Amino acid sequence: MINDARVLQPEFIPQEIEHRNQETNVLSNALKPIMDGQPGETSLLLGPSGAGKTCIAQFTVERLRENVLDINTQYINCWQDYTRFRVLYRILEGIDQTVDIHRRSTPRDELLTRLQEYDGPHYVVILDEVDQLEDKSVLYDLYRTRKITMILIANREEDLFSMFDERLTSRLHGSVRVEFERYHLDELVVILAARARWGLSESAIGNQQLALIADAAAGDARIGISILRNAARLADQQSLDTISNEIVHEAVPDGREEIRRSTADKLREHQRVLYEILLDSGEMSPGDLYDEYCEHVDEPKTKRTVRNYLQKMEQYRLVVAQGEKRARTYRPRKEAS
């Protein structure tokens, strides 16, 4: 049944984009000056997880590469590369400037100096999960660096800008905004149908089953693709030619759990401690959670940083927040639904 398993992976970038033409056009126009040898506009891609932000950023940059002979690009996930040093290193890595850099002994300022001296083709840098950066000043460094155009991806603008100082806010306030909404059910059905058409055998799944998957995914394409992949795997294991309603219902919990586990695996040490405390204790107030967290780590982060961590885990459906201010509580979400 599975003809091309790559198509059923969430990171797969399709040749054609469904239901994101407007967003693609806005980003393309922001990058269009690069085709004339000028810097593009800094762009902010904002919206919930699974709404296509990363896919559109990479798709649009790839189309730009097809039209510009000399251009460099780099994708950085700030959840993994969250320090100033790591970001600068990955950007230099994209232009083969890291051969003599030692991660433990090379000063960060030397990396920045090397980047500022860069005089090659224009360089487009995608910074995904940009609100996960520990030191936001690297964005100011990049903004001031000649020949670099930034595409910044985050969930909510207000959360992102609340982490910036006045200097950075004034620089990024005029950025191009590309807003993403959750997919509607019929839009997600079209996206899943395309994945099935490219990755599965003909007639492997019908519209009714695709609608069941889209409904279970609740507007999140990552979850929808994960459920589809698990359904195809189950059907394959049972030597079936088609994916039935029963197979879909069986695949839904595993598809959701797969995304939850993948997201949880990305958590950094302090985020993971907070999450594991909630898993062990259940529902907790912010004050009790912070006190418990401080007992588990040697150098606890500030309450504001912990609050940002919890907001991020809420956005990625790992935790549920209820109530306001003193009545607020957090509890772990049992599955990514």
C-alpha positions as CSV (number, residue, x, y, z in Angstrom):
1,M,0.0,0.0,0.0
2,I,2.8,2.4,0.8
3,N,4.6,3.6,-2.4
4,D,6.6,6.4,-0.9
5,A,6.9,6.6,2.9
6,R,8.7,10.0,2.7
7,V,5.5,11.7,1.7
8,L,3.8,10.5,4.9
9,Q,6.5,12.3,7.1
10,P,5.5,15.7,8.6
11,E,8.7,17.3,7.4
12,F,8.1,16.4,3.8
13,I,7.9,19.5,1.6
14,P,5.5,18.9,-1.3
15,Q,5.9,20.2,-4.9
16,E,2.5,21.8,-4.7
17,I,0.9,23.7,-1.8
18,E,-2.7,23.3,-0.9
19,H,-4.8,26.1,0.7
20,R,-2.0,28.4,1.5
21,N,-1.7,30.5,-1.7
22,Q,-2.3,33.8,0.0
23,E,0.3,33.1,2.7
24,T,2.8,31.9,0.1
25,N,2.2,35.1,-2.0
26,V,2.8,37.4,0.9
27,L,6.1,35.7,1.8
28,S,7.2,35.6,-1.8
29,N,6.6,39.3,-2.2
30,A,8.6,40.0,1.0
31,L,11.5,38.0,-0.5
32,K,11.1,39.3,-4.1
33,P,13.7,42.1,-3.8
34,I,16.4,39.4,-3.5
35,M,15.7,38.6,-7.2
36,D,17.0,42.1,-8.0
37,G,20.0,41.9,-5.8
38,Q,18.4,43.7,-2.9
39,P,17.8,42.4,0.7
40,G,14.4,40.9,1.4
41,E,12.1,42.1,4.2
42,T,12.2,40.4,7.6
43,S,9.1,38.2,7.8
44,L,7.1,36.9,10.8
45,L,5.1,33.7,10.2
46,L,2.6,33.4,13.0
47,G,0.0,30.8,13.9
48,P,-0.8,27.6,15.8
49,S,1.2,24.4,15.4
50,G,0.3,22.3,12.4
51,A,-0.9,25.2,10.4
52,G,1.8,25.0,7.7
53,K,4.2,27.7,8.7
54,T,7.4,25.7,8.4
55,C,6.2,24.0,5.2
56,I,5.4,27.4,3.6
57,A,8.7,28.9,4.6
58,Q,10.7,26.1,3.2
59,F,8.6,25.8,0.1
60,T,8.8,29.5,-0.7
61,V,12.6,29.7,-0.1
62,E,13.0,26.6,-2.4
63,R,11.0,28.4,-5.1
64,L,13.3,31.5,-4.7
65,R,16.3,29.2,-5.1
66,E,14.9,28.2,-8.5
67,N,14.9,31.8,-9.6
68,V,18.1,33.2,-8.1
69,L,21.3,31.8,-9.4
70,D,23.5,32.8,-6.4
71,I,21.8,32.5,-3.0
72,N,22.5,30.7,0.3
73,T,19.8,29.5,2.6
74,Q,19.7,27.8,6.0
75,Y,17.0,26.4,8.2
76,I,17.4,26.5,12.0
77,N,15.1,25.0,14.6
78,C,15.6,27.2,17.7
79,W,14.2,24.5,19.9
80,Q,17.4,22.5,19.2
81,D,19.7,25.4,18.5
82,Y,18.6,27.8,21.2
83,T,21.8,29.7,22.2
84,R,23.4,32.6,20.5
85,F,26.5,30.5,19.8
86,R,24.5,27.6,18.2
87,V,22.5,29.9,16.0
88,L,25.6,31.8,14.7
89,Y,27.4,28.4,14.2
90,R,24.6,27.0,12.2
91,I,24.4,30.1,10.0
92,L,28.2,29.9,9.4
93,E,27.8,26.2,8.8
94,G,25.4,27.0,5.9
95,I,28.2,28.9,4.1
96,D,31.0,26.4,5.0
97,Q,32.7,28.8,7.5
98,T,33.0,26.4,10.5
99,V,35.9,24.2,9.7
100,D,38.2,25.9,12.2
101,I,35.6,26.8,14.8
102,H,35.7,24.9,18.1
103,R,32.4,24.8,20.0
104,R,34.1,24.8,23.4
105,S,36.8,27.4,22.9
106,T,35.9,29.8,20.1
107,P,34.4,33.1,21.4
108,R,30.9,34.0,20.3
109,D,32.1,37.4,19.1
110,E,34.5,35.7,16.7
111,L,31.5,34.0,15.1
112,L,29.6,37.2,14.8
113,T,32.7,39.0,13.3
114,R,33.1,36.3,10.8
115,L,29.4,36.5,9.8
116,Q,29.5,40.3,9.5
117,E,32.5,40.0,7.2
118,Y,30.5,37.6,4.9
119,D,30.5,39.0,1.4
120,G,29.0,36.2,-0.6
121,P,25.5,35.8,-2.2
122,H,22.4,36.9,-0.4
123,Y,21.6,34.6,2.5
124,V,18.1,33.7,3.7
125,V,17.9,32.3,7.2
126,I,14.7,30.6,8.5
127,L,14.5,30.6,12.3
128,D,11.8,28.2,13.4
129,E,10.4,28.2,16.9
130,V,12.2,31.6,17.3
131,D,10.5,32.2,20.7
132,Q,12.7,29.3,22.1
133,L,15.9,31.4,21.8
134,E,17.5,31.9,25.1
135,D,19.3,35.0,24.0
136,K,17.2,37.1,21.7
137,S,20.0,39.5,21.0
138,V,21.2,37.2,18.2
139,L,18.2,38.5,16.2
140,Y,19.5,42.0,16.5
141,D,22.9,40.8,15.4
142,L,21.4,39.2,12.3
143,Y,19.1,42.2,11.6
144,R,22.2,44.4,11.3
145,T,24.2,41.9,9.3
146,R,24.5,42.8,5.6
147,K,23.1,40.3,3.0
148,I,21.0,38.3,5.5
149,T,17.2,38.2,5.3
150,M,15.4,36.5,8.2
151,I,12.2,34.5,8.2
152,L,11.0,34.1,11.8
153,I,8.4,31.5,12.8
154,A,6.5,31.5,16.1
155,N,3.0,30.7,17.4
156,R,1.9,34.1,18.8
157,E,3.2,37.6,18.1
158,E,2.3,38.9,21.6
159,D,4.3,36.1,23.3
160,L,7.2,36.7,21.0
161,F,7.4,40.5,21.4
162,S,7.0,40.2,25.1
163,M,10.4,38.6,25.2
164,F,12.1,41.4,23.2
165,D,13.8,44.5,24.6
166,E,12.9,48.0,23.2
167,R,15.8,48.0,20.8
168,L,14.8,44.7,19.1
169,T,11.1,45.5,19.2
170,S,11.7,48.7,17.3
171,R,13.7,46.9,14.6
172,L,11.2,44.0,14.1
173,H,8.0,46.0,14.5
174,G,7.8,46.8,10.8
175,S,8.4,43.2,9.7
176,V,6.0,41.6,7.2
177,R,3.3,39.5,9.1
178,V,2.1,36.3,7.6
179,E,-0.8,35.0,9.6
180,F,-1.8,31.3,9.6
181,E,-5.1,29.9,10.9
182,R,-5.9,26.3,11.7
183,Y,-7.0,24.3,8.6
184,H,-10.7,23.8,8.1
185,L,-11.8,20.2,7.9
186,D,-12.3,20.3,4.1
187,E,-8.9,21.9,3.6
188,L,-7.2,19.2,5.6
189,V,-9.1,16.6,3.6
190,V,-7.5,18.0,0.4
191,I,-4.0,18.1,2.0
192,L,-4.4,14.5,3.2
193,A,-5.8,13.4,-0.2
194,A,-2.7,14.8,-1.9
195,R,-0.4,12.9,0.5
196,A,-2.3,9.7,-0.1
197,R,-2.2,10.2,-3.8
198,W,1.6,10.7,-3.8
199,G,2.5,8.1,-1.1
200,L,-0.1,5.3,-1.2
201,S,-1.4,3.0,-3.8
202,E,-4.3,4.0,-5.9
203,S,-7.7,3.9,-4.1
204,A,-6.0,3.0,-0.8
205,I,-8.2,5.4,1.1
206,G,-11.5,7.1,0.3
207,N,-12.9,10.6,1.1
208,Q,-15.0,9.3,4.0
209,Q,-11.9,7.9,5.8
210,L,-9.9,11.1,5.0
211,A,-12.7,13.2,6.6
212,L,-12.6,11.0,9.7
213,I,-8.8,11.6,10.0
214,A,-9.2,15.4,9.4
215,D,-11.9,15.6,12.0
216,A,-9.7,13.8,14.6
217,A,-6.8,16.1,13.7
218,A,-8.8,19.2,14.6
219,G,-7.1,21.5,12.1
220,D,-3.5,20.3,12.8
221,A,-1.9,18.9,9.7
222,R,0.9,17.3,11.6
223,I,-1.6,15.2,13.5
224,G,-3.6,14.4,10.4
225,I,-0.5,13.2,8.5
226,S,0.5,11.1,11.6
227,I,-2.9,9.4,11.7
228,L,-2.8,8.7,8.0
229,R,0.7,7.2,8.3
230,N,-0.4,5.0,11.2
231,A,-3.5,3.9,9.3
232,A,-1.5,3.0,6.3
233,R,0.9,1.0,8.5
234,L,-1.9,-0.9,10.2
235,A,-3.5,-1.7,6.9
236,D,-0.2,-2.9,5.5
237,Q,0.4,-5.1,8.5
238,Q,-3.0,-6.7,8.0
239,S,-2.4,-7.1,4.2
240,L,-5.4,-5.0,3.4
241,D,-5.8,-3.2,0.1
242,T,-7.8,-0.3,1.5
243,I,-8.0,1.7,4.8
244,S,-11.4,1.2,6.4
245,N,-13.2,3.3,9.0
246,E,-12.2,0.8,11.6
247,I,-8.5,1.1,10.7
248,V,-8.8,4.9,11.0
249,H,-10.4,4.7,14.4
250,E,-7.6,2.3,15.5
251,A,-4.9,4.6,14.1
252,V,-6.2,7.9,15.8
253,P,-4.7,7.3,19.3
254,D,-1.3,6.2,18.0
255,G,-1.2,9.1,15.6
256,R,-1.9,11.7,18.3
257,E,0.4,10.0,20.7
258,E,3.2,10.0,18.1
259,I,3.0,13.8,17.8
260,R,2.8,14.3,21.6
261,R,5.9,12.0,22.1
262,S,7.8,13.8,19.3
263,T,7.1,17.2,20.8
264,A,8.0,16.0,24.4
265,D,11.3,14.6,23.1
266,K,12.3,18.1,21.9
267,L,11.9,19.6,25.4
268,R,15.1,21.0,27.0
269,E,16.2,20.0,30.5
270,H,14.3,22.6,32.4
271,Q,11.2,22.2,30.3
272,R,11.3,18.5,30.7
273,V,11.6,18.8,34.5
274,L,8.4,20.9,34.5
275,Y,6.6,18.5,32.3
276,E,7.6,15.5,34.3
277,I,6.5,17.1,37.5
278,L,3.0,17.7,36.0
279,L,2.9,14.1,34.7
280,D,3.7,12.8,38.2
281,S,1.6,15.3,40.2
282,G,-1.3,16.1,37.9
283,E,-2.9,19.5,38.2
284,M,-0.9,22.2,40.0
285,S,-1.0,25.9,40.6
286,P,1.9,28.0,39.1
287,G,3.3,28.7,42.5
288,D,3.3,25.1,43.6
289,L,4.7,24.0,40.3
290,Y,7.5,26.6,40.5
291,D,8.5,25.6,44.0
292,E,8.6,21.9,43.0
293,Y,10.6,22.7,40.0
294,C,13.2,24.7,42.0
295,E,13.7,21.6,44.2
296,H,14.6,19.5,41.1
297,V,17.2,21.7,39.4
298,D,20.4,23.3,40.6
299,E,20.0,26.7,38.8
300,P,16.3,27.4,38.4
301,K,15.1,29.8,35.7
302,T,13.1,32.9,36.6
303,K,9.4,32.7,37.1
304,R,8.9,34.6,33.9
305,T,11.0,32.1,31.9
306,V,9.2,29.2,33.4
307,R,5.9,30.9,32.5
308,N,7.2,31.2,28.9
309,Y,8.1,27.5,28.9
310,L,4.6,26.6,30.1
311,Q,3.0,28.8,27.4
312,K,5.0,27.0,24.8
313,M,4.0,23.6,26.1
314,E,0.4,24.8,26.1
315,Q,0.6,25.9,22.5
316,Y,2.1,22.5,21.6
317,R,-0.7,20.6,23.4
318,L,1.5,19.1,26.0
319,V,-0.2,20.9,28.9
320,V,-3.6,22.4,29.6
321,A,-3.9,25.8,31.3
322,Q,-7.2,26.7,33.1
323,G,-8.3,29.8,35.0
324,E,-6.7,33.2,35.2
325,K,-4.0,34.7,37.5
326,R,-4.2,33.2,41.1
327,A,-6.9,30.7,40.0
328,R,-4.7,29.4,37.1
329,T,-3.7,25.8,37.1
330,Y,-1.7,23.5,34.8
331,R,-2.1,19.9,34.1
332,P,-0.6,17.5,31.5
333,R,-2.6,16.8,28.4
334,K,-2.9,13.0,28.0
335,E,-2.9,13.0,24.3
336,A,-2.3,15.6,21.5
337,S,-5.9,16.3,20.8
